[in-house]
Amino acid sequence: MPELAAHVRDVPVNQIREITEAAWRTPGSLVLSIGEPGFAVPRHVLEAGMACLDRDETNYTPNAGLPVLREAFAARFRQQTGADITGDRVYVVEGAQQGLHLAMSLLLGPGDEILIPNPGYPTFGMTSSLLHAVPVRYPLYPDQQFQPRISDIESLISSRTKVLMLNSPSNPLGAVIPGELMEQLVELARVHDLWIISDECYEAFTFDVPHVSPAVFDGTEPGEARVFTSLTLSKTYGLTGLRIGALVCPPGLEKRMNNVMESIVSCVASPSQYAAVAALTGPQDYVAEARNHYRANRDAASAVLAAKGIPFLDAQGAFYLWADVSHVSGGDVRAWVHRFLAEEGVSFAPGTAFGSIGEGWIRISLCGQPQDLMDGISRLPARA
């Protein structure tokens, strides 16, 4: 049979899925390698989706999504960030991953470069490579608290650079980019005439620091604005399987966006859209309870790691802890997490899933039950 295209053959294995699927095949294992919220979805959200099916509202919606949902996303974005946007700049997508693919499809041509964080979420590089673009990784160093440095990014900008990828709160790091630095990053993009794609999947979960979106510092007129913001309800409301999110776009792209949406997905399923309206406009108890749960798990897990002498990044957001296990991983943390699963029955995501700087580190998911989390990290060998 004919071969697959080279850019597909060269997509690397997702090491998060690799270890997680191994854990799922291991009876009795504690799975701390994947970010899956574990709370029951609020009843009013489920009922909104079921009511859509009951009335047989199963036809196409507008390419950009239901107007009521677009405005609900815009209202939450205004409330969370202070950015002045309206619903006509919001495009409903099949989860944040499709939103990222959509944004990159609009902005990247063959051979164009996109600057992505190292460590950073693996699909940033995977998706851009599938579009024949070139991911260029800018470093996030431990001695800088894994915050980006303007000089490091600027040194990597070339004539082919088109996009700067930002992610705050960060997956896998739990780091949150402070407002002053975020403003500098937007100015850097403006000086070098770059687009920005901002992945804000975890915007609802920060601890003692604000979430600052680059959209706050963006221009407001067509031709001035350069920030695309990827949002999702997967993490905020635990709706990972409904595949519902939004891409907030600069003004003036309405016609082009509708054409591209039609060619990729046409529109998102109606029941998911109505469930999303209910989530965004209904009671917000779920979000508050989830945030408190993640904070409590972070604090308890941090105390265990500190007692064992294991260095970790103090998580300011998202629901992960980034921990240094170089004292036991032997220079190959990917192999070590598989040995640890086989010997101790616990799975962690290897830091190399997120980039070369992740060697020797693991990502610990904080979204599960406290007892499982405590039991799992208690099995980590202490640092001498």
C-alpha positions in Angstrom: 0.0 0.0 0.0 1.2 3.6 -0.5 3.0 5.3 2.4 1.6 7.9 4.7 2.8 11.4 4.3 6.1 12.1 5.9 4.8 14.8 8.2 2.3 12.2 9.7 5.0 9.4 10.0 7.2 11.8 12.0 4.7 12.8 14.6 6.2 11.6 17.9 4.5 9.3 20.4 2.4 11.2 23.0 4.2 10.0 26.1 1.3 11.0 28.4 -1.0 8.6 26.6 1.7 6.0 26.5 2.1 5.8 30.3 -1.6 6.4 31.0 -2.7 3.5 28.8 -0.1 1.3 30.3 -1.6 2.2 33.7 -5.1 1.5 32.6 -3.9 -2.0 31.6 -2.3 -2.5 35.1 -4.9 -3.8 37.6 -5.1 -1.7 40.8 -2.8 1.1 39.5 -3.1 4.7 40.7 -3.3 6.9 37.6 -1.7 10.3 38.3 -0.6 10.8 34.8 -3.6 12.4 33.1 -5.6 15.6 33.8 -9.2 14.3 34.0 -11.6 16.1 36.4 -13.3 13.5 38.5 -16.4 15.4 39.8 -20.0 14.6 38.6 -21.2 17.1 36.0 -23.9 19.4 37.4 -27.4 18.1 36.7 -28.6 21.3 35.0 -25.8 21.0 32.4 -26.7 17.4 31.6 -30.4 18.2 31.4 -29.8 21.0 28.9 -28.0 18.6 26.6 -30.7 16.0 27.0 -33.5 18.5 26.4 -31.9 19.4 23.1 -32.1 15.7 22.1 -35.7 15.4 23.4 -36.9 18.2 21.2 -35.0 16.7 18.2 -32.9 19.8 17.8 -30.2 17.9 15.9 -29.8 20.0 12.8 -26.9 22.1 11.7 -26.1 25.2 13.8 -24.3 28.3 12.3 -20.7 27.6 11.6 -19.6 29.9 14.5 -22.0 28.3 17.0 -25.3 29.3 18.6 -25.4 33.0 19.1 -26.5 32.6 22.7 -23.4 30.4 23.4 -21.0 32.8 21.6 -22.3 35.6 23.8 -22.0 33.4 27.0 -18.4 32.7 26.2 -17.7 36.4 25.6 -19.4 37.4 28.8 -17.3 34.9 30.8 -14.1 36.1 29.0 -14.9 39.7 29.8 -15.6 38.8 33.5 -12.4 36.7 33.9 -10.0 38.9 32.0 -11.4 42.4 31.6 -10.8 42.2 27.8 -13.5 44.0 25.9 -14.8 41.5 23.4 -18.2 40.7 22.0 -19.8 37.4 20.9 -19.1 38.1 17.2 -15.4 37.4 17.9 -16.1 34.0 19.5 -16.1 30.7 17.4 -17.4 27.6 19.1 -15.1 24.6 18.5 -14.8 20.9 19.2 -12.7 21.4 22.4 -9.5 23.4 22.9 -7.5 21.1 20.7 -9.6 21.8 17.6 -9.4 25.5 18.5 -5.6 25.3 18.5 -5.6 23.4 15.2 -8.0 26.0 13.7 -5.9 28.9 14.8 -2.7 27.3 13.5 -4.4 26.5 10.2 -5.2 30.2 9.8 -1.8 31.5 10.6 0.9 29.0 9.5 2.0 27.9 6.1 4.5 25.3 5.0 7.9 26.1 6.5 6.6 28.9 8.8 7.9 28.8 12.4 5.9 28.8 15.6 7.6 29.5 18.9 6.4 27.0 21.5 7.3 26.6 25.2 9.8 23.9 26.4 8.4 22.4 28.6 5.0 22.8 27.0 2.0 20.8 26.1 3.0 18.2 23.4 0.2 18.9 20.9 1.6 22.4 20.3 4.4 20.8 18.4 2.4 17.9 17.0 -0.3 20.1 15.5 2.0 22.6 13.9 4.1 19.8 12.4 0.9 18.3 10.9 0.4 21.6 9.2 3.9 21.5 7.7 5.0 24.3 10.0 8.2 24.2 12.1 7.9 24.3 15.9 10.8 26.2 17.5 11.0 25.6 21.3 11.8 28.5 23.6 13.3 27.5 26.9 11.6 27.7 30.3 14.4 27.1 32.9 14.1 25.9 36.5 16.3 28.8 37.8 13.8 31.2 36.2 10.8 29.5 37.9 10.0 28.2 34.4 8.9 31.7 33.3 9.7 32.8 29.8 12.5 35.3 29.2 12.1 38.0 26.5 15.8 37.7 25.5 15.5 33.9 25.1 12.4 34.2 22.8 13.8 37.1 20.8 17.0 35.2 20.0 14.9 32.6 18.3 12.9 34.9 16.1 13.7 34.6 12.4 12.3 35.8 9.1 10.1 32.7 9.0 8.6 33.2 12.6 4.9 33.8 12.4 3.4 32.8 15.8 4.3 33.0 19.5 2.5 30.3 21.5 1.7 31.2 25.1 0.1 29.0 27.8 -0.9 30.4 31.2 -1.7 28.8 33.6 0.7 26.2 32.2 0.2 22.5 31.5 2.5 20.8 32.7 4.1 23.4 35.0 1.3 25.0 37.0 3.2 28.3 36.4 1.2 31.5 35.8 2.7 34.4 33.7 2.4 37.6 35.7 0.8 40.7 34.2 3.9 42.7 33.6 5.7 39.9 31.8 2.6 39.1 29.8 2.4 42.8 28.6 6.1 42.5 27.6 5.4 39.4 25.6 2.6 41.1 23.7 4.8 44.0 23.0 7.5 41.6 21.7 5.0 40.1 19.3 4.0 43.6 18.2 7.6 44.7 17.5 8.3 41.6 15.5 4.8 41.5 13.9 3.9 38.1 15.2 0.6 36.5 15.9 -0.1 35.2 19.4 -2.0 32.0 20.2 -2.9 31.9 23.9 -3.9 28.5 25.4 -6.0 29.4 28.4 -7.5 26.0 29.2 -6.9 26.4 33.0 -8.0 30.1 33.3 -10.5 29.2 36.1 -7.9 27.7 38.3 -5.3 30.0 39.8 -4.2 30.2 43.4 -3.4 33.6 45.1 -2.4 35.1 41.8 -4.6 36.5 39.0 -5.0 35.0 35.6 -3.8 37.6 33.0 -4.7 37.1 29.4 -2.6 38.6 26.6 -5.9 39.8 25.1 -6.0 42.5 27.8 -3.0 44.1 26.1 -4.0 43.5 22.5 -5.2 46.1 20.0 -9.0 46.5 19.5 -9.2 47.4 15.8 -8.9 45.2 12.7 -5.2 45.3 11.6 -4.1 46.0 15.2 -5.2 42.9 17.1 -3.0 39.8 17.0 -4.1 37.5 19.8 -6.1 34.3 19.3 -7.4 32.9 22.6 -8.2 29.2 23.0 -10.8 28.3 25.7 -12.4 25.1 26.8 -15.1 23.8 29.1 -13.3 20.5 29.5 -11.3 21.5 32.5 -13.5 24.3 33.9 -16.7 22.3 34.1 -15.4 18.7 33.7 -16.9 18.3 30.2 -14.0 16.5 28.6 -16.1 14.2 26.6 -18.6 16.8 25.2 -15.7 18.4 23.2 -16.8 22.0 23.6 -14.6 25.1 23.6 -14.1 28.5 21.9 -11.6 30.4 19.9 -11.6 34.1 20.5 -10.3 35.8 17.4 -9.1 39.3 16.4 -11.8 41.5 14.8 -12.4 41.5 11.1 -12.0 37.8 10.4 -15.7 36.8 10.4 -16.1 35.7 6.8 -12.8 33.8 6.7 -13.5 32.1 10.0 -16.9 30.8 8.8 -15.3 29.4 5.6 -12.5 27.6 7.5 -15.0 26.2 10.1 -17.1 24.9 7.3 -14.2 23.0 5.7 -13.0 21.5 9.0 -16.0 20.7 11.2 -19.0 22.6 9.8 -20.4 23.1 13.3 -20.3 21.6 16.8 -23.0 19.2 17.9 -26.1 20.9 19.2 -26.5 19.0 22.5 -22.9 19.9 23.5 -23.6 23.6 22.7 -26.8 23.7 24.8 -25.0 22.0 27.7 -22.3 24.6 27.4 -24.8 27.4 27.6 -26.1 25.9 30.8 -22.6 25.5 32.2 -21.6 29.1 31.5 -24.8 30.9 32.5 -26.0 28.6 35.4 -24.7 28.2 39.0 -20.9 28.2 39.3 -20.7 26.0 42.4 -18.8 23.3 40.4 -16.0 25.7 39.5 -15.6 26.9 43.0 -15.6 23.4 44.5 -13.1 22.2 41.9 -10.8 25.1 42.6 -10.8 24.4 46.3 -10.3 20.7 45.7 -7.2 21.3 43.5 -5.8 23.8 46.0 -6.2 21.4 48.9 -4.6 18.5 46.9 -1.7 20.9 45.8 -1.0 21.9 49.4 -1.1 18.3 50.7 1.0 16.9 47.9 3.5 19.7 48.2 4.0 18.9 51.9 4.7 15.3 51.1 7.3 16.2 48.4 8.9 18.7 50.7 9.2 16.2 53.5 10.9 13.8 51.1 13.3 16.5 49.9 12.0 16.3 46.3 12.2 19.7 44.6 9.1 20.9 42.9 7.6 24.1 41.3 5.2 25.8 43.6 2.0 25.6 41.4 0.2 28.9 41.0 -2.5 27.5 38.7 -3.9 24.6 36.7 -4.0 21.2 38.6 -0.6 19.7 38.3 2.6 19.6 40.3 6.0 19.6 38.5 8.5 17.6 40.5 12.2 16.8 40.1 12.9 13.0 40.3 16.4 13.2 38.7 17.8 11.6 41.8 16.2 8.3 40.8 15.4 8.6 37.1 18.9 8.0 35.8 18.8 10.4 32.9 15.8 8.7 31.3 12.6 9.7 33.0 10.4 8.2 30.2 11.8 4.8 31.0 11.7 5.4 34.7 8.0 6.2 34.9 7.3 2.8 33.2 9.6 1.0 35.7 7.9 2.9 38.6 4.5 1.8 37.3 5.5 -1.8 37.1 7.2 -1.8 40.5 5.0 0.6 42.5 1.7 0.6 40.6 1.6 4.4 40.1 1.8 6.4 36.9 3.1 9.9 36.4 3.6 11.8 33.2 7.3 11.9 32.2 8.7 15.4 31.9 10.1 14.6 28.4 6.5 14.4 27.1 6.7 18.2 27.3 10.1 18.9 25.9 13.8 18.3 26.5 14.0 20.5 29.6 11.5 18.1 31.2 14.2 15.4 31.5 14.4 14.3 35.2 10.9 15.8 36.0 7.4 14.4 36.3 4.0 15.9 36.1 1.7 14.9 38.9 -2.1 15.3 38.3 -3.9 16.8 41.3 -7.5 16.3 40.1 -8.2 12.9 41.6 -9.2 11.7 45.1 -6.9 13.0 47.9 -6.2 9.5 49.2 -5.1 8.2 45.8 -2.8 11.2 45.4 -1.3 10.8 48.8 -0.8 7.1 48.4 0.8 7.6 45.0 3.3 10.2 45.9 4.2 8.6 49.2 5.7 5.8 47.1 8.3 8.2 45.5 11.8 7.6 46.8 13.0 10.4 49.1 16.0 12.5 48.0 19.1 11.8 50.1 
